[in-house]
Every structure is written in structure tokens, then in C-alpha cells.
Amino acid sequence: MIYEIRWYEARPGRRDELVTLMDQEVIPFMESFGIVVVGSYRDVHNEAGYVWIRRFDDEAHAASRTAEAYSNHRWTDELHDAVLQLMDPHHAVITKVESSAGSRIA
């Protein structure tokens, strides 16, 4: 399993709007393409911070599922711009991790 951890910084005063958009629109959209969203979180130490975590079987699964989602007209014509209005893409951190032997979550 591969987990993708995505940390976004919301534009000033817009985190609640970003969380609502993610929870109500973006996450269900991603899940409709077979992308497992493990969780959606508000950063406790940064009032503008937002985190969501996606899970994939492997890199090939990640590549195929995200390519399909991000090429879909709903993403390109609607959701992409809506997300960018609420978050600063220059302050986003995205990393992929895989479980170590000591991980409690596979």
C-alpha cells in the first residue's frame, strides 16, 4: 500500500470553505474513480492548514486512478479552479509513503 499525504494551506480565512469543498465535492469525486480517501483533517497547529490522505495499492494504481480523475471534465472545468480559489498551491506539500515493518497500519 502507498499512502499519499497532501497538506494544503488555505487562503486567509478560507479554510472552512476548503474543508467543506473537499468533504462534499472533491473527496466523493475522487472516490468515484476508485481512489480511497483515508481521511480529511484540519491542522491543529496551523489555522490555515488542511490535510487529506489517499491510499493506493501501488504506484501504477495511483497513476491510473489519478490520471483518470484529473482528466475528467468535472475536474478540469469545475473542481480544479474551485480548489485553487481556496488554497495556495505554492504552499502545498505532497508526499507518498509506504508502511515500514513497525507500522500499525498496512
NORNORQUI-V504111 format. One line per field, one symbol per residue. burial: # if it has 16 or more other C-alpha atoms within 10 Angstrom, else .. A space follows every 50 residues. Layout:
# NORNORQUI-V504111
burial = ???
This chain:
# NORNORQUI-V504111
burial = .##########...#..##.###..##.##..#####..#.#.....### ######....##..##..#.....#...#...#..##............. ......
